[in-house]
Amino acid sequence: MAVRKGIAKPIGSLTQMGTVRLGKRTEGRSPAISEFVPIAGLDDLVFGGWDIFEDDCYEAAVTAGVLEKQQLEQIKGELSAIKPWPAVFDRQYVKRLDGPNVKKGRSKKDLAEQVIDDIRKFKAAHGLDRLVMVWCGSTEVFMTESAAHQSVAAFEKALESSDPSIPSSMIYAYAAIKEGIPYANAAPNLSADIPALLELGQETGSPLAGKDLKTGQTLIKTIIAPGLKARLIGVEGWYSTNILGNRDGEVLDDPESFKTKEESKKSVLDYILQPNLYPDLYQDLCHVVRINYYPPRGDNKEGWDNIDLVGWLGYKMQLKINFLCRDSILAAPIVLDVALFLDLAKRAGLSGIQEWLSFYFKSPMHAPGLYPEHDLFIQLMKLKNTLRYMRGEELITHLGREYYD
């Protein structure tokens, strides 16, 4: 809203500020992504959603304290008009939160139908052509696939019996996918990445993306680790710790929710460094991840990394990184990009897992039998090549022999 009013720049958003090279380097063709592919304009966006608290978006933003009051006042009217619908919520899955604005239903199937009804009413009330859902809820407790997750029929039966293996996020995912709406999971918990909802996505044509937005410390890991691997510099240890004081930090103070986040954050290095291929360099890597809830810090997260390196002839070195970042400020442009790209995917006839959007996620969804691609630079190449593919442009491999033959 601030961006479309011209109050601020959309820094961090690929859809709003990024370019894509076309053809040879000598051609000088690098249009803005927003001009190259038919991405929806910011003026065409309408926002709606659910929350366990009754505050409208302006009140919620003031409470969160992320944006300065002076900036919020300039968009107070638009924010105040967005009032959350009662949410699907169960403290069994997020133990450190509670709120009054919660749906009641006979079963989880009933709750899913209430969410679908909210979606349909929202679409009709605003005269919308298309919708996208992005789960930005709190990290749920760690879960693994069960029998209820293996097929659409089993999942719907489990909804009717209010099976505990279906958390709140899956109810939202089911509702969106059932309606053929693109769905993204911005949190690390199990959600649309189960066989039942992947099957449903293929049936309804829903593009799917996730999971866990790559914002702070893990973003830095996916920048630094590929560089170390490219130069074949050994890594003995990588110690990562975070302090944050927002609601996310409070939720992650619960060991079961932290387990979900830990699994997402720790997998990155294993896939980038490939210790099975480079055992002398990475097989004995000690990778430790810590998150500490520290209320005085608020949304201004701080991440420390201590990296113990091994160089030529086995000589030890160290790299230390201290990233003082703002969690929501880094997440906002990603949510925007993912929503716009998923809408584009839907219009392009792409359904199911959208691996080309792995650029935005810590734990990217991928086809069974494949390992996820975590290297940020390969992910960006994949994303831009997908855009070139959509528009019938030549894919870029960076071989470059044509300049010298």
HELIX and SHEET records of a PDB file:
HELIX    1   1 LEU A   14  MET A   17  1                                   4    
HELIX    2   2 ARG A   25  GLU A   27  5                                   3    
HELIX    3   3 ILE A   33  PHE A   36  1                                   4    
HELIX    4   4 LEU A   42  ASP A   44  5                                   3    
HELIX    5   5 CYS A   57  ALA A   64  1                                   8    
HELIX    6   6 LYS A   69  GLU A   73  1                                   5    
HELIX    7   7 LYS A   76  SER A   80  1                                   5    
HELIX    8   8 LYS A  108  HIS A  126  1                                  19    
HELIX    9   9 ALA A  147  HIS A  149  5                                   3    
HELIX   10  10 VAL A  152  GLU A  160  1                                   9    
HELIX   11  11 SER A  168  LYS A  178  1                                  11    
HELIX   12  12 PRO A  195  THR A  204  1                                  10    
HELIX   13  13 GLN A  217  ALA A  230  1                                  14    
HELIX   14  14 ARG A  247  LEU A  252  1                                   6    
HELIX   15  15 PRO A  255  LEU A  273  1                                  19    
HELIX   16  16 PRO A  279  TYR A  282  1                                   4    
HELIX   17  17 PRO A  295  ARG A  297  5                                   3    
HELIX   18  18 TRP A  312  GLY A  314  5                                   3    
HELIX   19  19 ASP A  327  ARG A  347  1                                  21    
HELIX   20  20 GLU A  355  TYR A  360  5                                   6    
HELIX   21  21 LEU A  376  MET A  390  1                                  15    
HELIX   22  22 ARG A  401  TYR A  403  5                                   3    
SHEET    1   A 2 TRP A  50  ASP A  51  0                                        
SHEET    2   A 2 TRP A  85  PRO A  86  1                                        
SHEET    1   B 4 MET A 133  TRP A 135  0                                        
SHEET    2   B 4 TYR A 183  ASN A 185  1                                        
SHEET    3   B 4 PRO A 207  GLY A 210  1                                        
SHEET    4   B 4 GLY A 352  ILE A 353  1                                        
SHEET    1   C 4 CYS A 286  TYR A 293  0                                        
SHEET    2   C 4 GLY A 234  LEU A 244  1                                        
SHEET    3   C 4 GLU A 302  VAL A 310 -1                                        
SHEET    4   C 4 LYS A 316  LEU A 324 -1                                        
END                                                                             
